[in-house]
């Protein structure tokens, strides 16, 4: 493998890299955090990704956890440190318990040997809390500062120091390390509805503006940490770029659907989403689009059963339809924080799908603060658009004044006084595709028009 030139060391997390770009070679990063807040997981992922990306050697010095514990836990997150060790790219060192000046000298000598003599570029010490506790004199502090600063500068690599934050504490005495550190990130959590909500706080980042000081994140099984940073608007592609979904029946209701479109299907009192689901399924099949279906009401077995039943009702081959389902997942909001829910959905958006259906979104308003739901779903829709995935959000009712503003297309289903189902569809912002201006006026379509189109079109499917 050819070595790449290091311009920035990555954080190992896409949107955090977009926000902060990365760490310059020669940087000293300090990570503070409560026990269990995710600091070790974050650093391990960062170290792993940088070793893989740049083919550089990394050493992880632990004053607490054994190598077996570390590698076993990280393997569950998809981080194969044993594989890196076999390639001589990674070494894990479990330091014995030492005290006082002996501990300080042992750590600095070990770092010096690994970095200067053996060519390791990425070094981590987990945790430096016992070292901070022995820095009782100005001489000891100066010794550690000089050693770390010279090692980071000389190696043009990356040194990461992890420190423990006691429960309830906002910070600890870093004994002057905050002045030589290039970046300081604090990991913390709080309890919401009896569940753990995690946040990282960017306290310092040399040479960068800090656009967001507190960033929510979640820890996902078999993946690790997922930050919930909103994409920059400048990075979002125009709706007019890329593939457009269309079918005869979808054009009757939604007109053309560019990649990344967000359609809010809002169900009024007494109305049903069935015809909208039939229309959506028809569009997906005609365009042969892999799709996902996440429900906050139904388990995965019922999701598949529902889609198979709709396919049979339309006279389609249900096996062919089910092959297009890449994600069928039920998420219960009562056992997850909103950060966890959004983090899991974002991870699914990275799969090879063109459309994602979010069903039963009203359940999010039942369990979480309304403003937070609106904000997080808007950011999710921006992220989906960045990935070129169209979102169909099915929600029973309107809960806030801001809810409809996140949709590109609003599709309201009402029951008239004559007990007929009517679909009102409008674009919040008209769209230009080619020489065509779409969405100038709302459309009103009755149920029988949609059914007639779907079942006249059935033979061509």
FITIBA-279392 format. One record per residue (C-alpha): chain; residue number from 1; residue in one letter; x, y, z. Coordinates in steps of 0.1 Angstrom, whole numbers, plus 5000, padded with zeros to 4 digits. Layout:
! residues N
   c     k   r     xx     yy     zz
   A   NUM   A      X      Y      Z
...
//
This chain:
! residues 461
   c     k   r     xx     yy     zz
   A     1   X   5000   5000   5000
   A     2   X   5014   5034   4990
   A     3   X   5016   5059   5019
   A     4   X   4994   5090   5015
   A     5   X   5006   5124   5025
   A     6   X   4989   5136   5057
   A     7   X   4973   5170   5053
   A     8   X   4949   5165   5082
   A     9   X   4943   5136   5106
   A    10   X   4907   5125   5104
   A    11   X   4883   5122   5133
   A    12   X   4870   5090   5118
   A    13   X   4835   5105   5115
   A    14   X   4823   5121   5083
   A    15   X   4803   5151   5095
   A    16   X   4827   5160   5122
   A    17   X   4855   5161   5096
   A    18   X   4833   5183   5075
   A    19   X   4827   5207   5104
   A    20   X   4863   5209   5117
   A    21   X   4883   5195   5087
   A    22   X   4907   5175   5109
   A    23   X   4938   5179   5129
   A    24   X   4971   5192   5116
   A    25   X   5001   5169   5117
   A    26   X   5020   5177   5149
   A    27   X   4988   5182   5170
   A    28   X   4981   5174   5206
   A    29   X   4945   5165   5213
   A    30   X   4931   5162   5248
   A    31   X   4898   5143   5253
   A    32   X   4880   5148   5286
   A    33   X   4849   5128   5296
   A    34   X   4827   5112   5322
   A    35   X   4831   5074   5326
   A    36   X   4810   5057   5299
   A    37   X   4805   5089   5279
   A    38   X   4822   5074   5248
   A    39   X   4856   5090   5248
   A    40   X   4876   5057   5244
   A    41   X   4853   5045   5216
   A    42   X   4857   5079   5198
   A    43   X   4895   5078   5201
   A    44   X   4898   5042   5191
   A    45   X   4878   5048   5159
   A    46   X   4899   5079   5151
   A    47   X   4932   5060   5156
   A    48   X   4919   5030   5136
   A    49   X   4908   5052   5106
   A    50   X   4940   5072   5105
   A    51   X   4962   5040   5106
   A    52   X   4942   5026   5077
   A    53   X   4940   5058   5057
   A    54   X   4977   5068   5059
   A    55   X   4993   5034   5066
   A    56   X   5010   5049   5097
   A    57   X   5019   5031   5129
   A    58   X   4999   5037   5160
   A    59   X   5005   5029   5197
   A    60   X   4978   5029   5224
   A    61   X   4992   5031   5260
   A    62   X   4966   5021   5286
   A    63   X   4969   5025   5323
   A    64   X   4937   5006   5330
   A    65   X   4923   4983   5304
   A    66   X   4939   4951   5293
   A    67   X   4947   4944   5256
   A    68   X   4922   4915   5255
   A    69   X   4894   4937   5268
   A    70   X   4902   4965   5244
   A    71   X   4905   4944   5213
   A    72   X   4874   4923   5221
   A    73   X   4852   4954   5227
   A    74   X   4865   4972   5196
   A    75   X   4859   4942   5174
   A    76   X   4822   4945   5182
   A    77   X   4824   4979   5166
   A    78   X   4840   4966   5135
   A    79   X   4875   4978   5145
   A    80   X   4900   4949   5138
   A    81   X   4930   4961   5159
   A    82   X   4944   4925   5160
   A    83   X   4946   4926   5122
   A    84   X   4965   4959   5123
   A    85   X   4989   4944   5149
   A    86   X   4996   4915   5127
   A    87   X   5006   4940   5100
   A    88   X   5029   4957   5125
   A    89   X   5008   4989   5123
   A    90   X   4995   4989   5158
   A    91   X   5007   4981   5193
   A    92   X   4987   4981   5225
   A    93   X   5007   4985   5257
   A    94   X   4991   4979   5291
   A    95   X   5013   4998   5316
   A    96   X   5017   4984   5351
   A    97   X   5005   5005   5381
   A    98   X   5033   5029   5391
   A    99   X   5033   5059   5413
   A   100   X   5047   5094   5415
   A   101   X   5077   5105   5395
   A   102   X   5083   5069   5383
   A   103   X   5049   5069   5364
   A   104   X   5056   5103   5348
   A   105   X   5091   5093   5336
   A   106   X   5079   5058   5324
   A   107   X   5052   5073   5302
   A   108   X   5073   5100   5287
   A   109   X   5102   5076   5280
   A   110   X   5079   5051   5264
   A   111   X   5063   5078   5242
   A   112   X   5098   5090   5232
   A   113   X   5110   5056   5223
   A   114   X   5079   5047   5202
   A   115   X   5077   5080   5184
   A   116   X   5114   5090   5179
   A   117   X   5131   5056   5177
   A   118   X   5105   5033   5163
   A   119   X   5086   5057   5140
   A   120   X   5051   5056   5155
   A   121   X   5031   5086   5142
   A   122   X   4999   5082   5162
   A   123   X   5001   5078   5200
   A   124   X   4974   5076   5226
   A   125   X   4976   5076   5264
   A   126   X   4945   5064   5282
   A   127   X   4942   5078   5308
   A   128   X   4965   5106   5319
   A   129   X   4945   5112   5351
   A   130   X   4970   5093   5373
   A   131   X   4998   5114   5357
   A   132   X   4980   5147   5364
   A   133   X   4976   5137   5400
   A   134   X   5014   5134   5405
   A   135   X   5021   5168   5389
   A   136   X   5025   5185   5422
   A   137   X   5054   5208   5413
   A   138   X   5061   5233   5386
   A   139   X   5092   5213   5376
   A   140   X   5071   5182   5370
   A   141   X   5046   5201   5349
   A   142   X   5073   5218   5329
   A   143   X   5089   5184   5323
   A   144   X   5056   5169   5309
   A   145   X   5047   5199   5288
   A   146   X   5082   5201   5272
   A   147   X   5082   5164   5265
   A   148   X   5047   5163   5249
   A   149   X   5052   5195   5229
   A   150   X   5086   5184   5215
   A   151   X   5073   5149   5207
   A   152   X   5042   5162   5189
   A   153   X   5062   5188   5169
   A   154   X   5091   5165   5160
   A   155   X   5070   5136   5149
   A   156   X   5045   5156   5128
   A   157   X   5021   5130   5139
   A   158   X   4992   5130   5164
   A   159   X   4993   5126   5202
   A   160   X   4959   5120   5220
   A   161   X   4956   5122   5257
   A   162   X   4924   5109   5275
   A   163   X   4915   5122   5309
   A   164   X   4886   5112   5332
   A   165   X   4860   5137   5343
   A   166   X   4843   5129   5376
   A   167   X   4805   5126   5375
   A   168   X   4789   5160   5379
   A   169   X   4821   5179   5372
   A   170   X   4824   5204   5343
   A   171   X   4862   5202   5341
   A   172   X   4893   5192   5359
   A   173   X   4927   5208   5365
   A   174   X   4947   5199   5335
   A   175   X   4978   5213   5351
   A   176   X   4985   5236   5322
   A   177   X   4980   5211   5294
   A   178   X   4951   5233   5280
   A   179   X   4977   5258   5270
   A   180   X   4998   5235   5248
   A   181   X   4969   5214   5235
   A   182   X   4958   5221   5200
   A   183   X   4923   5208   5206
   A   184   X   4902   5199   5237
   A   185   X   4870   5180   5233
   A   186   X   4848   5171   5263
   A   187   X   4824   5141   5263
   A   188   X   4795   5142   5286
   A   189   X   4760   5127   5290
   A   190   X   4728   5135   5308
   A   191   X   4696   5115   5316
   A   192   X   4665   5121   5295
   A   193   X   4633   5101   5303
   A   194   X   4656   5076   5321
   A   195   X   4678   5072   5290
   A   196   X   4713   5084   5283
   A   197   X   4718   5113   5259
   A   198   X   4754   5119   5249
   A   199   X   4771   5152   5238
   A   200   X   4806   5163   5229
   A   201   X   4817   5199   5236
   A   202   X   4845   5215   5215
   A   203   X   4863   5236   5241
   A   204   X   4893   5245   5220
   A   205   X   4904   5240   5184
   A   206   X   4935   5259   5174
   A   207   X   4933   5275   5139
   A   208   X   4896   5269   5134
   A   209   X   4864   5287   5141
   A   210   X   4841   5266   5162
   A   211   X   4806   5269   5145
   A   212   X   4789   5245   5170
   A   213   X   4802   5242   5205
   A   214   X   4780   5213   5216
   A   215   X   4774   5183   5193
   A   216   X   4749   5155   5201
   A   217   X   4761   5120   5193
   A   218   X   4750   5085   5198
   A   219   X   4768   5051   5201
   A   220   X   4755   5025   5177
   A   221   X   4761   4988   5180
   A   222   X   4785   4974   5154
   A   223   X   4794   5009   5143
   A   224   X   4806   5032   5171
   A   225   X   4800   5069   5175
   A   226   X   4777   5088   5151
   A   227   X   4776   5126   5155
   A   228   X   4744   5144   5146
   A   229   X   4759   5175   5129
   A   230   X   4737   5191   5103
   A   231   X   4753   5193   5068
   A   232   X   4764   5226   5055
   A   233   X   4738   5241   5031
   A   234   X   4766   5248   5006
   A   235   X   4772   5210   5004
   A   236   X   4736   5201   4996
   A   237   X   4731   5193   4958
   A   238   X   4704   5210   4939
   A   239   X   4671   5191   4935
   A   240   X   4675   5194   4897
   A   241   X   4706   5173   4897
   A   242   X   4706   5135   4893
   A   243   X   4679   5110   4887
   A   244   X   4642   5120   4888
   A   245   X   4616   5094   4900
   A   246   X   4585   5094   4878
   A   247   X   4556   5072   4869
   A   248   X   4522   5079   4853
   A   249   X   4504   5078   4886
   A   250   X   4531   5097   4906
   A   251   X   4530   5125   4881
   A   252   X   4493   5127   4886
   A   253   X   4498   5134   4923
   A   254   X   4534   5145   4930
   A   255   X   4546   5154   4895
   A   256   X   4583   5147   4892
   A   257   X   4604   5137   4922
   A   258   X   4641   5146   4920
   A   259   X   4666   5127   4942
   A   260   X   4667   5139   4978
   A   261   X   4631   5151   4978
   A   262   X   4612   5151   5011
   A   263   X   4575   5144   5009
   A   264   X   4554   5147   5039
   A   265   X   4522   5126   5037
   A   266   X   4500   5141   5064
   A   267   X   4470   5121   5074
   A   268   X   4439   5140   5084
   A   269   X   4412   5129   5109
   A   270   X   4394   5098   5096
   A   271   X   4417   5094   5066
   A   272   X   4439   5065   5056
   A   273   X   4475   5064   5042
   A   274   X   4467   5032   5021
   A   275   X   4462   5049   4987
   A   276   X   4494   5070   4993
   A   277   X   4513   5038   5001
   A   278   X   4499   5021   4970
   A   279   X   4510   5051   4949
   A   280   X   4545   5051   4966
   A   281   X   4549   5014   4960
   A   282   X   4539   5018   4923
   A   283   X   4565   5045   4918
   A   284   X   4592   5024   4935
   A   285   X   4585   4994   4914
   A   286   X   4583   5013   4881
   A   287   X   4616   5029   4888
   A   288   X   4632   4997   4902
   A   289   X   4644   5016   4932
   A   290   X   4659   4998   4963
   A   291   X   4641   5013   4994
   A   292   X   4639   5012   5031
   A   293   X   4609   5013   5055
   A   294   X   4613   5024   5091
   A   295   X   4583   5024   5113
   A   296   X   4578   5038   5148
   A   297   X   4546   5017   5151
   A   298   X   4552   4984   5134
   A   299   X   4579   4957   5139
   A   300   X   4599   4945   5109
   A   301   X   4577   4914   5103
   A   302   X   4546   4935   5100
   A   303   X   4563   4959   5077
   A   304   X   4572   4932   5053
   A   305   X   4537   4917   5056
   A   306   X   4521   4950   5049
   A   307   X   4542   4956   5018
   A   308   X   4536   4920   5005
   A   309   X   4498   4925   5010
   A   310   X   4499   4958   4991
   A   311   X   4519   4942   4963
   A   312   X   4493   4913   4960
   A   313   X   4464   4938   4961
   A   314   X   4479   4956   4931
   A   315   X   4485   4923   4913
   A   316   X   4523   4926   4916
   A   317   X   4548   4898   4921
   A   318   X   4553   4901   4959
   A   319   X   4587   4883   4958
   A   320   X   4601   4908   4933
   A   321   X   4588   4937   4954
   A   322   X   4603   4923   4986
   A   323   X   4637   4920   4969
   A   324   X   4638   4958   4966
   A   325   X   4634   4962   5004
   A   326   X   4669   4968   5018
   A   327   X   4658   4980   5052
   A   328   X   4627   4970   5072
   A   329   X   4630   4981   5107
   A   330   X   4608   4989   5136
   A   331   X   4621   5015   5161
   A   332   X   4604   5020   5195
   A   333   X   4608   5056   5206
   A   334   X   4601   5047   5242
   A   335   X   4634   5028   5246
   A   336   X   4657   5052   5227
   A   337   X   4667   5088   5230
   A   338   X   4659   5110   5200
   A   339   X   4697   5112   5193
   A   340   X   4698   5074   5191
   A   341   X   4668   5072   5167
   A   342   X   4682   5098   5143
   A   343   X   4717   5082   5145
   A   344   X   4703   5048   5135
   A   345   X   4684   5063   5106
   A   346   X   4714   5082   5094
   A   347   X   4734   5050   5093
   A   348   X   4707   5034   5072
   A   349   X   4708   5063   5047
   A   350   X   4744   5052   5039
   A   351   X   4731   5019   5024
   A   352   X   4723   5015   4987
   A   353   X   4688   5028   4987
   A   354   X   4670   5055   4967
   A   355   X   4640   5061   4989
   A   356   X   4634   5058   5027
   A   357   X   4599   5057   5042
   A   358   X   4594   5069   5077
   A   359   X   4561   5056   5090
   A   360   X   4543   5066   5122
   A   361   X   4563   5098   5128
   A   362   X   4536   5111   5151
   A   363   X   4550   5087   5177
   A   364   X   4582   5109   5179
   A   365   X   4560   5138   5190
   A   366   X   4545   5117   5217
   A   367   X   4578   5109   5233
   A   368   X   4601   5138   5226
   A   369   X   4599   5177   5228
   A   370   X   4582   5190   5196
   A   371   X   4608   5216   5188
   A   372   X   4636   5190   5191
   A   373   X   4617   5166   5168
   A   374   X   4612   5193   5141
   A   375   X   4649   5203   5143
   A   376   X   4663   5168   5142
   A   377   X   4640   5157   5113
   A   378   X   4649   5188   5093
   A   379   X   4686   5180   5097
   A   380   X   4679   5143   5088
   A   381   X   4661   5154   5056
   A   382   X   4691   5176   5047
   A   383   X   4715   5146   5053
   A   384   X   4692   5124   5032
   A   385   X   4694   5150   5004
   A   386   X   4732   5151   5007
   A   387   X   4731   5113   5002
   A   388   X   4706   5115   4973
   A   389   X   4679   5096   4991
   A   390   X   4643   5107   4989
   A   391   X   4623   5107   5022
   A   392   X   4586   5099   5024
   A   393   X   4574   5108   5059
   A   394   X   4540   5094   5069
   A   395   X   4526   5113   5099
   A   396   X   4491   5112   5114
   A   397   X   4483   5149   5118
   A   398   X   4501   5183   5121
   A   399   X   4518   5189   5155
   A   400   X   4537   5222   5152
   A   401   X   4537   5253   5130
   A   402   X   4572   5244   5117
   A   403   X   4564   5208   5108
   A   404   X   4553   5213   5072
   A   405   X   4583   5236   5065
   A   406   X   4607   5207   5063
   A   407   X   4590   5190   5034
   A   408   X   4597   5197   4997
   A   409   X   4562   5184   4989
   A   410   X   4533   5185   5013
   A   411   X   4507   5158   5006
   A   412   X   4476   5162   5029
   A   413   X   4449   5136   5029
   A   414   X   4414   5147   5041
   A   415   X   4379   5133   5042
   A   416   X   4353   5157   5028
   A   417   X   4318   5163   5041
   A   418   X   4306   5139   5014
   A   419   X   4328   5112   5030
   A   420   X   4352   5112   5000
   A   421   X   4390   5110   5003
   A   422   X   4407   5140   4987
   A   423   X   4445   5146   4984
   A   424   X   4458   5181   4985
   A   425   X   4494   5183   4972
   A   426   X   4516   5213   4969
   A   427   X   4553   5222   4967
   A   428   X   4565   5248   4992
   A   429   X   4590   5261   4966
   A   430   X   4582   5257   4928
   A   431   X   4609   5236   4910
   A   432   X   4624   5241   4876
   A   433   X   4634   5210   4857
   A   434   X   4646   5217   4821
   A   435   X   4621   5242   4807
   A   436   X   4593   5231   4830
   A   437   X   4581   5250   4861
   A   438   X   4566   5225   4885
   A   439   X   4544   5232   4916
   A   440   X   4530   5267   4909
   A   441   X   4495   5257   4922
   A   442   X   4483   5231   4946
   A   443   X   4467   5200   4932
   A   444   X   4435   5184   4944
   A   445   X   4431   5147   4935
   A   446   X   4402   5125   4946
   A   447   X   4407   5089   4957
   A   448   X   4390   5074   4927
   A   449   X   4414   5092   4903
   A   450   X   4444   5076   4921
   A   451   X   4428   5041   4922
   A   452   X   4418   5044   4885
   A   453   X   4453   5053   4875
   A   454   X   4470   5026   4896
   A   455   X   4448   4997   4884
   A   456   X   4447   5008   4848
   A   457   X   4484   5009   4849
   A   458   X   4486   4975   4865
   A   459   X   4489   4956   4832
   A   460   X   4520   4975   4822
   A   461   X   4538   4965   4854
//
